[in-house]
Amino acid sequence: MGRQKIPLVKIKKDVDRYSTFSKRRSGLYKKASKLVRENNVDLGIVLSSPAGNAYTFFHPTHNEVIDRFMNLKTDLGEQIIAENSLNKVNQPNGRLNELDKRGEVAKEKFISLPQRIKSRDKGRWESIDQLNADDVIKFQAWLDVEEIMLKDQLPEASSSSQSPSEDADI
């Protein structure tokens, strides 16, 4: 079915309106952070909540954004502050992206887990066609080592399993 367009109408219940505002505000801040990170832009957002509280999001600083808007030149100190603010935004976002990637990998592993369990339960010989080239080489090397070990143990086993001679005391 997918997403459907929801008409923009005023939410009547105060509790629902406050909750929706809080969720949409955090979503707006995430989008603003992404815009700053990907496009290296100066950005300013000023919001007033239904309860009358003011919320702001400025990058790099409110002075930088206002100066840019007013076409005023900035001094070196403001530019250093702006670059520092950009680094503060990019570092957590980089960590968040890394954690998102790890989560996706973990999710893929979790999704493939039942299939791997199924193939493991089939037995080694039934699932041999699912091995990639590296696995086949490793398996062949293991078989070669086992063959050599068996050949070494075979003379020992055959000499110890011979029936005792008739003149031996039992």
Helices and strands as residue ranges (DSSP letters): H 14-39, E 43-48, E 54-59, H 62-69, H 76-122, G 128-130, H 133-160
